[in-house]
Structures are given as structure tokens and as C-alpha cells.
Amino acid sequence: MGPLRQVPRLPWQTVRSELERNWKAGQHVTLIGPTRSGKTHMALTLAEMCRHILVLATKRSDPLVAELSRKGYLVTGDLSQILWTERENDRGATQPVHRKVVYWPQFPERMSSSQRLDAQTALFARAIDWAEKTGGWAVLVDETMWMADRLRLGKELDSLWYQGRTQGISVIACAQRPSRVPRLAFSQADYLFLAKFADKRDIETLRDISSSIPKELIDDTIRGLSKDAHEFLFIDTVHDQLAVTVAPPR
């Protein structure tokens, strides 16, 4: 991807091709960008490279879910519908009943906000635990800040980032600001996509990225990105490489 101190601009397709060649099960991706920056669509595009996909959807109303349903994802709030089969394939591994799943539990409107949060916490804790036990998933967390902060599932996510590697789990974590997500989203990420942000706290959070990449180079590149053009800094911490790319069109 070019010399480390010269950040090249690469088309999305080139970056995607790099990931298709290099991304392995158990490696993690973190995407940070404001609403409508293109990060969620980018995350889904990346997830499609993986064999089995589990999307954790937390919003009360989410147009993304309808879009994924049209694309063949199973949308369910019942974990029993995602259970893996007892039958083994020719390599001796069990297979999930559904390859692409959106776990989206629904709640009665009469529930209070606190009751809803408690119920969400319990159900998503079970989902994360179940994913870790079965292994082999690309787990896409569309609202990492909500999951870690409001639902108090930071420890469960940390377990996926740490222990999930041995289970072949890849966490694809999306968030709006780096300072509002667990530090493991950066220290454990093999690949990152970062949109423009300027808050000092957000910049400081990036110190957990691979120590061999100059922090001033990351900072300067991020500040120079174009929000209107949906530009992202792509960081490959496996090979200590950087590139500026543009989120793929919807």
C-alpha cells in the first residue's frame, strides 16, 4: 500500500481486494464515523466476505433491518431459530441453520425505557454468549457505544474481542466516536476505518492503535479527510499500512 509515511489514496475496490486476500476468521474490524458517513454499509459489505454473519440490531426502528431482510438475511428475535445443526459437514464441523442472521428482539410498547434497557441487556448478553460458544461468526455490532455503555455489555464485547479469536469470531464494530467505545475496539482491531473527527478526546483514544504506526501521521490524515466525500482512513495494523479510501456507494 505504499511507504508508511506517504498515505496513498486507493479506490474502495482495491482496499476490498486487499481484505479478501488477507482477512482471516478471528481478525477484527472497527469502523468509526458519524451518521450517514457510510460506515454501516461498509461494514455490511465487509461482512459479506465472511461465511457466517450475525448482525446485532439494537434500534427500536431500523431501516437497515428491512434492507437486510430483502437481501436474504433471517431477521429474528428468537435465538432458537439460529441454532446450529447437529449434522456435520465433510470436514467434521457443524453448520448453522442460517448463514446470514439479524438478531433483533422486539419489546411491547408499554414497556418503560428502563425495562426495555434491562430486557435488551439480558437478551443481547445471551446472544453474545451464544455466538462465542458456537464460534465461526462475523458478529456485526452496528451500535457499539449503545451496546457497551447503555446496555452495560462492555465485558461481554471484550470477551468476543479477546476469546473470540480462538473461536474464529470476527467482530465488526461500528460507532460514531472513538472515545465512546471500549478501548479493545482499537487495541484488538486488525483493520480500522476512521472518518474525520477533531475532538481531542477522540484523537487521544487512537493511541491504542498499533505502536509501530506514527500517531502524528494518523492524526494529520484524519483531520484532512473530507466528510462530504465519505472518506475514511483505512489502517491495516497487521501489516502496518495506511490508505485513504471512500465508502462504497449504496
C-alpha positions as CSV (number, residue, x, y, z in Angstrom):
1,M,0.0,0.0,0.0
2,G,3.0,2.3,-0.4
3,P,5.5,3.8,2.0
4,L,4.3,4.2,5.6
5,R,4.9,7.9,5.7
6,Q,3.1,8.5,2.4
7,V,-0.6,7.7,2.8
8,P,-1.9,6.7,-0.6
9,R,-5.5,7.1,-1.9
10,L,-6.9,3.9,-3.0
11,P,-10.3,3.0,-4.6
12,W,-12.6,1.1,-2.3
13,Q,-12.4,-1.9,-4.6
14,T,-8.6,-2.1,-4.2
15,V,-9.0,-2.0,-0.4
16,R,-11.7,-4.6,-0.5
17,S,-9.5,-6.9,-2.7
18,E,-6.7,-6.5,-0.1
19,L,-9.0,-7.6,2.7
20,E,-10.4,-10.5,0.6
21,R,-6.9,-11.8,0.3
22,N,-5.7,-11.2,3.8
23,W,-8.6,-11.1,6.3
24,K,-8.9,-14.3,8.3
25,A,-11.5,-15.7,10.6
26,G,-10.8,-14.3,14.1
27,Q,-9.5,-11.0,12.9
28,H,-11.5,-7.9,14.0
29,V,-12.6,-4.7,12.2
30,T,-13.6,-1.4,13.7
31,L,-15.4,1.4,11.8
32,I,-15.8,4.9,13.2
33,G,-17.8,7.6,11.6
34,P,-20.8,9.9,12.1
35,T,-24.3,9.1,11.0
36,R,-24.7,8.9,7.2
37,S,-20.9,8.6,6.7
38,G,-21.3,5.2,5.0
39,K,-19.7,3.1,7.8
40,T,-22.7,0.7,8.3
41,H,-22.9,0.0,4.6
42,M,-19.2,-0.5,4.5
43,A,-19.4,-2.9,7.5
44,L,-22.1,-5.0,5.8
45,T,-20.0,-5.1,2.6
46,L,-17.1,-6.4,4.6
47,A,-19.3,-8.9,6.5
48,E,-20.4,-10.4,3.2
49,M,-16.8,-11.6,2.7
50,C,-17.4,-13.9,5.7
51,R,-19.0,-17.3,5.7
52,H,-21.5,-16.8,8.6
53,I,-22.9,-13.4,9.6
54,L,-24.7,-12.4,12.8
55,V,-25.9,-8.8,12.9
56,L,-26.9,-7.5,16.4
57,A,-29.5,-4.8,15.9
58,T,-30.5,-2.7,18.9
59,K,-32.6,0.2,17.5
60,R,-36.3,0.3,18.1
61,S,-36.9,1.1,14.4
62,D,-34.2,0.3,11.9
63,P,-34.5,0.7,8.1
64,L,-31.3,-1.4,7.8
65,V,-33.2,-4.5,9.1
66,A,-35.8,-4.2,6.3
67,E,-33.0,-3.9,3.7
68,L,-31.2,-7.0,5.0
69,S,-34.4,-8.9,5.1
70,R,-34.8,-8.2,1.3
71,K,-31.2,-9.4,0.8
72,G,-31.9,-12.9,2.3
73,Y,-31.0,-12.4,6.0
74,L,-33.1,-14.1,8.6
75,V,-34.5,-11.4,10.9
76,T,-35.4,-12.9,14.3
77,G,-35.7,-12.1,17.9
78,D,-35.6,-15.8,18.8
79,L,-32.2,-17.3,19.4
80,S,-33.5,-20.8,18.9
81,Q,-34.0,-20.0,15.2
82,I,-30.3,-19.5,14.8
83,L,-29.2,-22.8,16.4
84,W,-26.5,-24.8,14.7
85,T,-27.4,-28.2,13.2
86,E,-26.3,-31.5,14.7
87,R,-25.2,-32.7,11.3
88,E,-21.5,-32.3,10.5
89,N,-20.1,-31.4,7.1
90,D,-17.4,-33.3,5.3
91,R,-14.8,-31.5,7.4
92,G,-16.4,-32.6,10.7
93,A,-17.8,-29.1,11.6
94,T,-21.4,-28.3,12.4
95,Q,-23.1,-25.7,10.3
96,P,-25.6,-23.0,11.2
97,V,-29.2,-23.4,10.1
98,H,-29.0,-19.9,8.6
99,R,-25.8,-18.3,7.2
100,K,-26.9,-14.7,7.5
101,V,-28.9,-13.6,10.6
102,V,-30.1,-10.4,12.1
103,Y,-30.8,-10.8,15.8
104,W,-33.4,-8.0,16.5
105,P,-35.5,-8.7,19.7
106,Q,-38.7,-6.7,19.9
107,F,-40.4,-5.4,23.0
108,P,-44.0,-4.3,23.9
109,E,-44.6,-0.5,23.5
110,R,-46.0,-0.4,27.1
111,M,-42.6,-1.2,28.5
112,S,-40.8,1.7,30.1
113,S,-37.4,2.8,28.9
114,S,-35.6,1.2,31.9
115,Q,-37.5,-2.0,31.4
116,R,-36.6,-2.0,27.7
117,L,-32.9,-1.5,28.5
118,D,-32.9,-4.3,31.1
119,A,-34.6,-6.7,28.7
120,Q,-32.2,-5.7,25.9
121,T,-29.2,-6.2,28.1
122,A,-30.3,-9.7,29.1
123,L,-31.1,-10.8,25.6
124,F,-28.0,-9.4,23.9
125,A,-25.8,-10.9,26.7
126,R,-27.3,-14.3,25.8
127,A,-26.7,-13.7,22.1
128,I,-23.1,-12.7,22.6
129,D,-22.5,-15.7,24.9
130,W,-24.2,-18.0,22.4
131,A,-22.1,-16.6,19.5
132,E,-18.9,-17.1,21.5
133,K,-19.8,-20.7,22.3
134,T,-20.7,-21.7,18.8
135,G,-18.0,-19.7,17.1
136,G,-17.3,-19.1,13.5
137,W,-19.4,-15.9,13.1
138,A,-18.6,-12.5,11.8
139,V,-20.5,-10.6,14.5
140,L,-21.6,-7.1,13.3
141,V,-22.3,-4.7,16.1
142,D,-24.0,-1.6,14.5
143,E,-24.2,0.4,17.7
144,T,-21.1,-0.4,19.7
145,M,-21.5,2.6,22.0
146,W,-25.1,1.7,22.9
147,M,-24.1,-1.9,23.5
148,A,-21.2,-1.1,25.7
149,D,-22.4,2.0,27.5
150,R,-26.2,1.9,27.8
151,L,-26.6,-1.9,27.8
152,R,-23.5,-2.3,30.0
153,L,-22.2,-5.2,27.9
154,G,-18.6,-4.0,27.7
155,K,-17.3,-7.1,29.4
156,E,-19.2,-9.3,27.0
157,L,-17.8,-7.5,24.0
158,D,-14.3,-7.6,25.5
159,S,-14.7,-11.4,25.7
160,L,-15.5,-11.5,22.0
161,W,-12.5,-9.4,21.1
162,Y,-10.2,-11.5,23.3
163,Q,-11.6,-15.0,23.4
164,G,-13.4,-14.9,20.0
165,R,-10.2,-15.1,18.1
166,T,-9.7,-18.7,19.1
167,Q,-13.3,-19.4,18.1
168,G,-12.9,-18.0,14.7
169,I,-15.1,-15.0,15.6
170,S,-14.5,-11.7,13.8
171,V,-16.1,-8.6,15.5
172,I,-17.1,-5.9,13.1
173,A,-17.8,-3.0,15.4
174,C,-19.4,0.3,14.3
175,A,-19.5,3.5,16.3
176,Q,-19.9,7.3,15.8
177,R,-17.0,8.4,18.1
178,P,-13.8,6.6,19.2
179,S,-13.8,8.0,22.7
180,R,-17.2,6.4,23.4
181,V,-16.4,2.7,22.7
182,P,-14.2,0.1,24.6
183,R,-10.5,0.5,24.1
184,L,-10.3,-3.0,22.8
185,A,-12.1,-1.8,19.7
186,F,-8.8,-0.3,18.8
187,S,-6.1,-2.3,20.6
188,Q,-7.6,-5.6,19.3
189,A,-8.6,-4.4,15.8
190,D,-6.7,-5.8,12.9
191,Y,-8.3,-3.4,10.5
192,L,-9.8,0.0,11.1
193,F,-11.8,2.5,9.0
194,L,-11.8,6.0,10.6
195,A,-13.8,9.0,9.3
196,K,-12.9,12.6,10.1
197,F,-13.1,13.8,13.7
198,A,-11.3,16.6,15.5
199,D,-12.2,16.2,19.2
200,K,-9.1,16.0,21.3
201,R,-10.6,13.1,23.3
202,D,-11.3,11.1,20.1
203,I,-7.7,11.7,18.8
204,E,-6.2,10.6,22.2
205,T,-8.2,7.3,22.0
206,L,-6.2,6.4,18.9
207,R,-3.0,5.8,21.0
208,D,-4.2,2.2,21.4
209,I,-3.6,1.5,17.6
210,S,-0.5,-0.4,16.6
211,S,2.5,1.3,18.2
212,S,4.6,1.0,15.0
213,I,2.3,3.4,13.1
214,P,3.3,7.0,13.7
215,K,0.4,8.7,15.7
216,E,1.0,12.1,14.1
217,L,0.6,10.5,10.6
218,I,-2.8,9.1,11.7
219,D,-3.9,12.3,13.3
220,D,-2.9,14.5,10.4
221,T,-4.6,12.2,7.8
222,I,-7.8,12.0,9.8
223,R,-8.0,15.8,10.1
224,G,-7.6,16.1,6.4
225,L,-10.4,13.7,5.4
226,S,-13.5,15.0,3.6
227,K,-16.8,14.3,5.3
228,D,-18.8,15.3,2.2
229,A,-16.8,12.8,0.1
230,H,-17.3,10.0,2.7
231,E,-13.5,9.5,3.0
232,F,-12.1,7.1,5.5
233,L,-8.6,6.3,6.7
234,F,-8.0,2.6,6.4
235,I,-5.5,1.2,8.8
236,D,-4.1,-2.3,8.4
237,T,-2.4,-3.0,11.8
238,V,-1.4,-6.5,10.7
239,H,1.0,-5.1,8.0
240,D,1.3,-1.5,9.5
241,Q,-0.1,0.1,6.4
242,L,-2.4,3.1,5.7
243,A,-4.6,4.3,2.9
244,V,-7.3,6.8,2.3
245,T,-10.4,5.4,0.6
246,V,-14.1,6.3,0.0
247,A,-17.0,4.4,1.4
248,P,-18.7,2.2,-1.3
249,P,-21.9,3.6,-2.8
250,R,-25.2,2.1,-1.5
